[in-house]
Amino acid sequence: MNSAMGSKYDEEGNETDWWTAEFLQQFEQRQADFVVRYNNYTLPDVDSVIGALTLDENIVDEIGIKAAYKVYQNFRKTEAHPFKVPIEFSSWSPNQLFFLGYAQGESTTYTTKSLQHQLKDEDSPAKFCVNGPLSVMPQFAEAYNCPVGFPMNLPRVTCKSLNHPPPG
């Protein structure tokens, strides 16, 4: 697991161990939670995702969508926000459209053979690049009214603070 590489370098790029032992332990536990969650993602008639192999990309996907959502929400608060929902999508909220746009970016179809090959890659299959991060975002569950425990509203046992620097 390479995701803790940032713990080896300070803000100047100098090699130093600057994370506390306690924070590193918490970080490693959150990584383990990621691995377990993604190991449970399976493709019928193919196989399961290998959470340890896809860990770094899964973390990046989750941090990326959370950051994009925060930026989007901040932009919507500005006067410069020109977005008007087209009439064809008027039954969808702006937040629902944001998540739909994210999911469409990964929308694709695969053959069984290409999925088998993809499961050996460091990227999770597209379905899990979407469902993985969104299933632990309360904002997604709220936008789509997903009940607690629903596959797209999982308990928050995952890396809530992987994208935050350690204290101290």
N, C-alpha and C positions, 0 to 999 in steps of 0.2 A: 504494500500500500504506500503510494508515493505522496498522498495528499498532505502529509505533514511536512513536506519539503520547506514550506514557508517558515516553519519553526526554526530552521537552520540559518536564516538570514535576517538581519535587522532592516530597518527602513532605508538605510544607506547602501544595502546590498552586501554588507560585510558578513562573513560567515561567523555566526555566533549562536549559541543556544539561548534564546531569550524567552521561551515559553516556560512557565513554571511546570514542575512535575505533575501537579494536580490538574492543570489545564490540559496538558498533553494526555493524561489518562482519560479525562472527559472527552477529548477529541477522538481518541482511539475507540472509546465506547460508542460514540456517535457513528464513527466509520463502520464499526461492527454492526450497528443497527441498520445502516444502509445496505451492507452486504446481505444480511438476512432478508431484508425487505425485497431486494432485487432477486435473490435466489428463489423467492416464492413466485416470481413472475414466470409463467410458462406459456409456451405456444403449443396448442394442441397438435398432435402428430409430429412434433419437431423435438423440442427439449426445453430446458429451463435456462434462464439467463444465469451467467456465472457472475455473481455479485462482486467478487473480489477482482475479477478481470475488468469489469466495467465501472468500478468504484469512482475513479477520478472523473470520468465523463458524466456519471450520474450526479455527482456533487456539483459539477459545473452547470449541468442542466437545471438543477434545483436552485442554485444561487442566481443563475441568469434570469430565470422567469420571475423570481421574487424581486430582483433589481429592476427588471423591465416593468413590472406591475407598479412598483413604487414610483418610478419615473413617469409612467402613464398617469397615475393618480395625481401627481404633482402638476403635470401639464394640463390636465383637465380643470384644475383650479385656476389657471391663468386666463386672462382675457384673450390671449393669442390662440386659444384652443378653437379651431375652426370646425371641428367635427360635427357633422349633422348626420344622424342615422338615416340612411336611404329608406324610402317607404317600404321596400321589400323586406327590410329587417326591423321594422318599427315595433314588432312584438318582442324584440330582443333588447336587453339593457346594454349600455355601453360596456359594462364589465363582462357580460356574457360574450359580446362581440370580441373583446380583447382576447379572452381565452379561446374562443373559436378560431381567431386568427393565428394564435400560437399553435393550436392543434393542426390547422390546415398546413402550416409550414412543414409539418412532419408527415402529412397525409400521403400515403403511397401503398401500393400493393406489391407483394413479393411472392415468388414461387417457393415451394417447400425447400428446394435445394438452396436458394439464395438465403433463406432464413437459417438453414443449418450452418451455412458459411458465416452469416452475420453473428451467430451466437459464439463464434470463436474470435470475434473482434472486440476491441476495447469500447466500442459504442453499443449501447443497448439497442435492440430493434426499435424502430420509430414509435411504435405503439407505447413502449415503456419510457421513451424519452418524453412523452406527453403525460401518460397516466401516472408515472412515478412521481414527478414533481407536483403535478396538480392534485394528486390524491392526498397530499399532506398540507395543502394550502387552504387555510380557513376561508380565504377570500373566494376561492373557487367554489367551495361547498356552499357558501352563502349565496353566491351569484346564481347557482343552479338548484338551490334548496335540497342539497344532498343530506339525507339523514345520517346521524352519527353511526359509524360502523359500516356504512355503505362502502363498497369498494373504492369510490372516489371521495371518501371522507374518512380516512384512516386516523387512528389515534396519533397524537403528536409525540411519538417516541423517537423521531429521527433528528437529524442534525440541525436543530433550531439555531445553534450558534456557530456552525462551521464557517459562516461568512462574517463573523465578528472576530476582531483580534482578541487575544487573551488579555485578561486584566494584568495590570502592573507594568 
